[in-house]
């Protein structure tokens, strides 16, 4: 069949925004470790957080558990804190500490124009970033780089609360296509290769 492209999936990091992955990850983990060691008396944040990400990427990831729920359950198991306390702590982290990562991220010239151009041409625009962080964190990163922050502007935006897998799990792309209601040959992915 000769289907037309209906949707353009755009990666966020190092596509629509400049984000030096290594520097960002180091800063994120440093801030998170400091915060969660105080808030939940955790001596080790990295191990359960990495385990949660590995579970998202696993081919047998539980399709009923959102990535956010996966992070909360791993942190709760590691800290011994009740899940609702961990959930509140994660939310507080993204609202109070995550904004300190702004200095890591810079806008990409032409990114806003690209989004508007694609939308004006009738394409469904999807922000297909690796859904490791909360919706609030995603909105902040859009705001910091002058991209449209209203998630309803886009056909779909991936984040930890609305996704159940992560890249490079093929189910990640299948979930996006199902949410947007298109076939694989009706979409194109634009990103930096991650």
N, C-alpha and C positions, 0 to 999 in steps of 0.2 A: 504494500500500500504506500501511497505517497502522502502521508499525513503532514500537515503543516505544523510548525512549531507554535505552540500555544502559550507555553510558560518558559520563563527564563529564571533559573535558579542561580542566585548570586551568593558566593561565599562572602563573608564579612571581613575576616582578618586577612590583611595583605591583599585584598581585592577592592573592597569599598572603603576600608580604613587601613592606615598604616599601624601595625601592631607587631613590634618585634617579639615573636612568640616566646623566645627564651627569657628575655628580660621581663616580659609580662608574667610568665609562669613563676619565675623566681619571686617577683614582687607579690603576686597573688598568694603564693604559698607562705611567704614570710608574714604577711598581714593576717592570713587565716590562722596560722599556727599561734601567733600572738593572741589573737582574739579568742579562739576556741580554748586555748590553754587557760585563759582567765574565766571565760563564760561557762565552760563545761568541765573545767579541771582536767583537760586532756593533755597528756604528755606527748602524744603523737597524732597530729592531724593528717599528715601526708599518707600514711599507710592505708587507713580506711578510705580516704578520698580517692587514692589511686585504685584501690580495689573496686570502688563504686564505678569508676570510669571503665575499668576492665570489664565489669559486668555489663555496662552499656554497650560495649563493643563486641561482646561475646555473641556468637551465632545462636546460642540458646538463651539469650536474654529474655526474661519474663515480659511478655508483651502487655501484661496488665499493670505493670509498675512503671510510673513515670520516672525519668531520670532524677527529678527532684526527690521523689520518694525513695529512690535507690540510695542517694547520697545520705538522706536523713537516716535510713535504716542502718547503713554502714557506720555512720558516726554514732548513732545510738548504741549499737552493739559494742563499739570500741570504747565509748565513754561510760556506759552503764546508765546514762541519763534517759528518762522517758522520751519517746519519739516526739511528743508535743513540745517538750522543752527544747529539743534539738531543732525542731521545725522553727520555733520562735527565734532561736539563736541564729540559724541560717538567714532568716528574714532580716534580723537586726544587722548581721554582717553586711549584707548587700545594701542596706540603707545607710549604714553609718561608716563602714570601713572601705568597702569597694570603691566609693568615690575618690579615694586617695590614689587610685591607679590611673586617674585621668592623664597624668603626665606621660604615661607609657604610650598613649594613643594619639595619632595625628590624622587629620583629614586627608583624603585622596582627592586631588584636583579632578574635577569632572564627574565625580561619583554621583552627586545630586542630580546633575544634568542627565546622566545615563539613566537613572531610575525614572525621571520624568519622561525622557524620550521613549523608553520602553513602554511605559504606561500609556503615553499618547498614541503609540503605535498599536495599542490593543493587547499587549502581552500581559499575562498574569505574572507579576514580579514576586518572587519568593526569596526571602533572606534565608539562605540555607547554611547557617553557621553551625559549628559543632555545638550541640545543645547541652553544654556542661554547666551553664550559669543560669540564674533566674531571669524571668521576664524583665524585672526591674533593672538588673545589670545590663541586659541587652538594650533597653530603652536609654540607659545612661550612655552607653557606647555610641548609640545613634546620635544622641543629643550632643555629645562632645565633638562629633565630626560633622555637625550640621545636616545630617541626614534626617528625613522625616521620622519623627518619633512615635507618631500614632500608628500602632501596629495594624490597625484596620486599613491603613493606606496601602498595605501589601496584600497580595493574595493569601500569603501565609508566611509566618516568621517562626523559625524553630528556636525553642529555648527549653530549659530543663523541665518546666512544668507541663509542656504540651507534647513532649517527645518521649519515646520509650526505648530508644536505642541511640547510638552515636556513630559517627564516621570511624572506621571504614565499613561498618556493618551494612551489607546490602539492604537490610530491612529499614535502615534510616531513609534511604531514597524511596523505597516502596511506600513507607508511611507518608512521606511528603506528597507523592503522586496521588495516593488515595485521598488525602486531605484536600488537594486541589481539584481532584476529579479528572485526571488526565492519564493517558497512556505513556509508557517510557519513551516512545518515539515522538511524542509531542512536546518534549522538554529538552532544554539544553542547560548544562551546568557550566558556569564560568567561575573559576577560582584559581588559586595559586598552586593547586595540585595536592593539597592536604585533604 
